[in-house]
Amino acid sequence: GDPEMNPRLRLAIDKAKEANMPSDNIKKAILRGTGELEGEKFEEVVYEGYGPGGVALYVEVTTDNKNRTYSEMRKIFSEHGGSIGETGCVSWMFEKKGEIKVDPGTLSDDEVLLIAADAGAEDVTRDGEDLYVYTSPVDLFKVKTKLEENGIKIIYSEFTMIPKNSIKIEGEKAEQLLKLINDLDDHDDVQKVYANFEISDEEMERIALSLK
């Protein structure tokens, strides 16, 4: 696979370099991802399903054995009051976007917004201490490059799935859901878990204390 031709590959290389992965490991990861590594064929697969309270879950995995991973995913879902569904059952509830976390340095949020918008970004959002720039998937690299040219430090850039709507969840269902997401995250094949839930800060604090 040629990184210049494949934006996902290019992103993986950037992330590996940011994490200081040795270049031979990067090469091996590229070959594995494109199925060119001798004796091993890894595939990117998405599993979709529902968690407690009807929360939609979109799980991205990389696997060398789809049947094994599917049965393990199904087991994790069912153990926590969820169910794995058909392909496409929840993907329509999410929008694919480019997400760039930035350190604006001395620039104000408005100045970052102007630079980002000029480069084709769709939105700039602050979440507490953190500042995020959102783009359409095709504009991610263009916007990232423009931000860097203007001296804005990039913490990371990646593709993400943004829920169109969120389901408010609390109590036992919230606890079950967080355990489900945690177990999915802990699985070796799982790369990313997206879900369309909302839990209040108070409820999160209560659950954190109860799980200690």
C-alpha positions in Angstrom: 0.0 0.0 0.0 1.2 3.5 -0.9 0.8 6.0 1.9 0.3 8.8 -0.5 -2.6 7.0 -2.2 -4.3 5.8 1.0 -5.3 8.4 3.6 -6.0 5.8 6.3 -2.5 4.4 5.8 -1.0 7.9 5.9 -2.8 8.6 9.1 -1.5 5.3 10.6 2.1 6.2 9.7 1.7 9.7 11.2 0.3 8.3 14.4 3.1 5.7 14.6 5.7 8.4 14.1 4.1 10.5 16.8 4.3 7.5 19.1 8.0 7.0 18.1 7.4 3.5 16.6 10.6 2.2 15.0 10.4 2.4 11.2 10.7 -1.3 10.6 7.6 -1.8 12.9 5.8 0.9 10.8 6.7 -1.1 7.6 5.5 -4.3 9.2 2.2 -2.6 10.3 1.7 -1.3 6.7 2.3 -4.8 5.2 0.0 -6.4 7.7 -2.7 -3.8 7.1 -2.5 -4.3 3.3 -2.4 -8.1 3.6 1.2 -8.2 2.3 2.8 -9.7 5.4 3.8 -13.4 4.7 1.4 -15.8 6.4 -0.8 -13.2 8.0 -3.8 -11.4 6.5 -5.4 -8.7 8.7 -8.7 -7.1 7.8 -10.4 -4.0 9.1 -14.0 -5.0 10.2 -16.8 -3.0 11.8 -19.2 -4.7 14.3 -22.4 -2.9 15.1 -24.9 -3.5 17.9 -26.9 -2.2 20.9 -26.0 -1.8 24.5 -28.2 -1.4 27.6 -30.8 1.3 27.2 -30.8 1.0 23.4 -27.4 2.8 23.1 -25.9 2.3 19.6 -22.3 0.9 19.5 -20.0 1.0 16.4 -16.8 -1.1 17.0 -13.8 -0.9 14.6 -11.5 -3.9 14.7 -8.4 -5.3 12.9 -8.5 -9.1 12.8 -6.8 -12.1 11.2 -9.8 -14.3 11.9 -13.2 -12.7 11.5 -15.1 -15.7 12.8 -13.2 -15.8 16.0 -13.5 -12.1 16.6 -17.2 -12.1 15.8 -18.0 -14.8 18.4 -15.8 -13.0 21.0 -17.6 -9.7 20.2 -21.0 -11.4 20.5 -20.0 -12.8 23.9 -18.9 -9.5 25.3 -22.1 -7.8 24.1 -24.4 -10.5 25.6 -22.5 -10.6 28.9 -23.4 -6.9 29.5 -27.0 -6.8 28.4 -26.3 -5.8 24.7 -26.7 -7.5 21.4 -24.6 -7.5 18.2 -26.6 -6.6 15.1 -26.4 -6.7 11.3 -24.0 -4.5 9.3 -25.6 -1.1 8.9 -27.9 -1.4 11.9 -26.4 1.6 13.7 -23.9 3.2 11.3 -26.6 5.6 10.0 -26.8 7.1 13.5 -23.2 8.3 13.2 -21.3 10.7 10.9 -17.7 10.1 9.8 -15.6 13.2 10.5 -11.9 14.2 10.7 -10.9 15.2 14.3 -7.8 17.3 15.1 -6.9 18.0 18.7 -4.8 21.2 18.8 -2.7 23.2 21.2 -3.4 26.8 20.1 -0.5 28.2 22.1 -0.9 32.0 22.3 -3.8 32.1 19.7 -7.4 32.6 20.9 -10.1 30.1 20.0 -11.5 32.7 17.5 -8.1 33.0 15.7 -7.9 29.2 15.4 -11.5 29.1 14.1 -10.6 31.7 11.4 -7.5 29.7 10.3 -9.4 26.4 10.4 -12.5 27.7 8.5 -10.2 29.3 5.9 -8.7 25.8 5.3 -12.2 24.2 5.0 -12.9 23.0 8.6 -16.5 22.5 9.6 -16.3 23.3 13.3 -14.0 24.2 16.2 -15.2 23.0 19.7 -13.7 23.5 23.1 -14.2 20.8 25.7 -12.8 22.1 29.0 -9.0 22.5 28.5 -9.1 20.8 25.1 -9.7 22.3 21.6 -10.8 20.2 18.7 -11.2 21.0 15.0 -13.7 19.0 12.9 -13.5 18.5 9.2 -15.1 16.3 6.5 -13.0 13.1 6.1 -11.6 14.3 2.7 -10.4 17.6 4.1 -8.6 16.2 7.2 -5.0 16.4 5.9 -5.6 19.7 4.1 -6.8 21.3 7.3 -4.1 19.7 9.5 -1.4 21.0 7.1 -2.8 24.5 7.1 -3.0 24.6 10.9 0.6 23.4 11.2 1.7 26.1 8.6 0.2 28.7 11.0 2.2 27.4 14.0 -0.6 25.5 15.6 0.6 22.4 17.4 -1.3 19.2 16.5 -1.8 16.8 19.4 -3.4 14.2 17.1 -5.5 13.9 14.0 -7.7 10.9 13.2 -11.0 9.9 11.6 -13.9 9.6 14.1 -17.6 8.8 14.2 -19.8 11.5 15.7 -23.3 10.5 16.9 -26.1 12.4 15.3 -28.1 12.2 18.6 -27.4 10.9 22.1 -29.4 8.8 24.5 -29.3 9.9 28.1 -28.6 6.9 30.3 -28.3 6.5 34.1 -28.4 4.0 37.0 -27.8 0.3 36.4 -28.0 0.6 32.6 -25.2 3.2 32.7 -23.0 1.0 34.8 -23.7 -2.0 32.4 -22.9 0.1 29.4 -19.6 1.4 30.7 -18.5 -2.1 31.6 -19.5 -3.3 28.1 -17.5 -0.4 26.5 -14.5 -1.1 28.8 -14.5 -4.9 27.9 -14.7 -4.1 24.2 -11.9 -1.6 24.5 -9.7 -4.2 26.3 -10.1 -6.7 23.4 -6.8 -7.0 21.5 -8.5 -6.7 18.1 -10.6 -3.6 18.9 -9.2 -0.3 17.6 -12.1 2.1 18.4 -15.5 2.0 20.1 -18.1 4.7 19.4 -21.4 5.0 21.2 -24.3 7.5 21.2 -24.8 7.9 24.9 -24.8 10.8 27.4 -24.2 10.3 31.1 -24.2 13.3 33.5 -21.0 14.2 35.4 -22.7 13.4 38.7 -23.7 10.0 37.5 -20.2 9.3 36.1 -18.8 10.2 39.5 -21.2 7.9 41.3 -20.4 5.0 39.0 -16.6 5.6 39.3 -17.0 5.4 43.1 -19.1 2.3 42.9 -16.6 0.5 40.6 -13.6 1.1 42.9 
